[in-house]
Amino acid sequence: MFRQHIREIDDNARLLCTDQLVKYQQHIGGANNVSVTSVFKCVDFRSFFIPYGGVEPKPSKKDIELRIPEWIEFLRLVEVINNTYPDLATSLPCYMELDHASQMSALKCSECYPFVDTDFI
């Protein structure tokens, strides 16, 4: 899912170089989110978890923070990887696969809905 949001993430990251207020967060698959905020001026990739006895996902301490120059280099490397391995560049996200054809089967996808208890579906 990350690949489908790269341009949107990049647009928000570039706004950090201006005086505009930025507050962006996006689920990118599994229990992982990316956020870009004016407060921290970086692109933050973070895992989430549900604490024991809890119901709401909470951010974990596992993260990768890229400052703007690092983010720009990261984008360059993504392009190199996509050019070197075209199968990766053309791969489909899970929600475009046949196993997402019905709502029930889509809800069982741990990449799209990592915190849904599939025992109750």
C-alpha positions, 0 to 999 in steps of 0.5 A, spaced: 500 500 500 505 504 501 507 505 493 500 508 492 501 513 497 508 515 495 506 522 491 501 524 497 507 523 502 512 527 498 507 532 497 506 533 504 513 532 506 515 538 501 510 542 505 515 542 511 520 546 507 514 552 507 511 555 513 504 551 512 501 547 517 502 539 515 498 534 519 498 528 515 497 520 517 496 514 512 496 507 513 501 503 509 499 496 510 499 491 516 500 495 522 504 500 519 503 508 518 506 514 515 506 521 518 508 527 516 507 533 521 510 540 522 511 539 529 517 534 527 519 536 520 520 529 518 517 523 515 515 518 520 514 510 519 511 507 525 508 500 527 502 500 531 499 495 536 493 494 541 495 494 548 493 488 552 486 489 554 486 495 549 481 496 543 485 502 540 491 501 536 497 505 539 503 507 536 509 503 538 516 505 539 518 502 533 519 507 528 524 510 522 524 517 521 527 520 515 529 528 515 527 531 508 534 530 505 533 523 507 526 522 504 529 525 497 534 520 497 529 514 499 525 516 493 531 516 489 533 509 491 525 507 490 526 509 483 532 505 482 529 499 485 523 500 481 528 500 474 532 495 476 526 490 478 520 492 474 516 486 477 516 490 483 514 496 480 508 493 477 506 488 483 499 489 485 497 491 492 493 486 496 486 490 495 486 489 488 487 481 488 481 476 487 481 475 494 478 481 496 472 480 491 467 480 497 467 484 503 468 478 508 474 476 505 477 483 504 476 484 512 480 478 513 486 481 510 491 482 515 495 487 511 488 492 510 485 490 517 491 488 521 487 489 528 480 486 526 479 479 529 478 474 524 475 469 529 468 474 529 468 475 521 
